[in-house]
Amino acid sequence: MMKIKILILISFLILTTTLVLGQKLINESFFEMDLRQALSQIAYDTGQTIIADDSVGGYVTVDLKDTTLERALDLVLLAGGFSWTKVNGVYFVSLATPSSDKFRYFTTTVEYHSQNYKSADLVVLLPQYMRKYVNMAGGEPYTLTITAPKEISSRIILLLKKLDKPRAEINLEITVVEIDDALFKKWERDWGYTTQTGTSNTFSISGDWFQVNILNAVGNFTGSFNLNRTSENLKVLSDSNIHVLNGAQSKIYSKTTRIYQYEEGDTVKYQSIEVGVETDILPMIMGKKVVLNISQALSSAQESGSTIPSKVQQGIQTTIIMGLGTRISVASLSFRTLASVESKIPLLGDIPLLGKLFTQLNYKHVQKRIVLFVALKGGDGQ
């Protein structure tokens, strides 16, 4: 008896709710029925007005059991990608795409303010079907406007929040060194060798020592020599420790001096000009590794016998993968310059002031190299 009373009460509540909402539940079965005809049947069953524009067409197969009108519209229109909205008490059905002149009836516009990325960087991360609903606000690089049906708009906002996370920070140590080619020849005389095999090439600077280690299928070749950083054979142009955000480009500019020879009439003259080394690094975190896109340009000049040297520019662009705690030599750019060589008469050339009369300054051509070293120290999120 108690069960019967409970069932009667539940039925009464369902009936009362349906009457209060003014909705009649639909029980229909459509099998490959023309979509416009199915909409007409639903309108007849519910006593509601449903208008479909010229874009609506196709066939539908669906079973509706005790289904509300709006839920029925969702199910019937799903396969064709159509949408419905309610305008002045009338249900209107159309293809809700931005290119449609009916699009305004289905959409709302909301703003999303990015916390960590520019709008353009976030948009390219969205699926293609979402991008057509998103616009970048003019003059607001961190603001997006989303004009879409409410359900699609909510999904876009949810995805943007997942993508808009704080960027990880990477700690890089960048060393740019100018080295005389003679040092490379010295390496050839100071090689060590063991039978250990593998695949690894490392270069490092520690104090006044420059060390190289090449591990390959033949064996392990090592070399090291003292580098007096104040000598003419080696000059550290830049020794920087930088923190850069994941996906953000960093630029380092270093200068060195090159001596040029030119002629003025019958006289040969020499001129010192600063030349620049510019390095761009773009890091991208991939799991426990970091991909570095590196480009390096050496802006220099070449003596041509005139007073104005001709401009010369060399460049290297490469991509490497590094792990935390590693240092590698990325690039080596060479250029030709003049080095001053002082010769003097023994004893007489050492006399204060007068010694200059017994000293002669000459120049010789030498080959120099600009070597770029990168060390990955890690950072936030690593």
Helices and strands as residue ranges (DSSP letters): H 2-21, E 26-34, H 35-46, E 50-52, E 59-67, H 69-78, E 83-87, E 90-94, G 103-105, E 108-113, H 119-123, H 128-131, E 134-136, E 143-148, H 150-163, E 169-180, H 181-189, E 191-194, E 200-206, E 209-215, E 220-226, E 234-245, E 250-264, E 267-286, E 289-302, E 310-323, E 327-344, G 348-350, G 354-358, E 359-378
